[in-house]
């Protein structure tokens, strides 16, 4: 029997008669989340209002309570002769070695008042501009200088360079660098470790002070009156000491060591 074409065709996707409609998802979760946020905001506002109405809490004092003074007398201050800061805070030129008897003042020192300013001292460096910048960074304070000449045998130059040493240990750095360049193989000035062209000895009583004596004439000074060189470097506190000796013959080790020890004793 043929099907009745007039009968309605049932929709498989339509819900069965009497079945509940599908439930929308997410609406309840949104309502719960919104209520939670409103609750947090209301709680925070309420806490701020409560705290604003309270009296401010006093903070504990920052200073310590006064400490009781111990018994006994306070120690007496050091005399000026023993207080290193008093000695080095005065006229730095007074701490320089005095010209020995029989020695003559050098020509270059006759017009000097015993001081070297920053520019003049930087001019003694191989690269004055770079030396000027380094001295500023090292907190250069001042420099005192003296010197003399003994017959036609040798000449002496002594410098005391004082640094402020507030943020940089300028005297310590200067002493290390001076000794490095004194024994620098590449410089050709002092050559260490090649069979005795340079003597290198520590200065007693200084800890890290050293003297360097050149056994041969300085390259390029063979025809000069004083082609031999020796130098001493040490430091005490914020003062770096430099001694330069030029001679017609090889400088005696005992002579420059003696000068260095005497100068350091005055500091």
Secondary structure, DSSP 8 states (H G I E B T S, - for coil): ----TTS----TTS--TT-------SHHHHHHHHHHHHHHHHHHHHHHHHHHTS-------SS-------SS-------TTT-HHHHHHS-GGGGS----TT-B--GGGTT--SEE-HHHHHTTSSSHHHHHHHHHHTTEEEEEEEEEEETTTEEEEEEEEEE--SSS-HHHHHHHHHHHHHT-TTTSSS--SSSSSEEEEE-TTSSS-EEEEESS--TT-TTSTT-EEEEEEEEETTEEEEEEEEESS---HHHHHHHHHHHHHH-
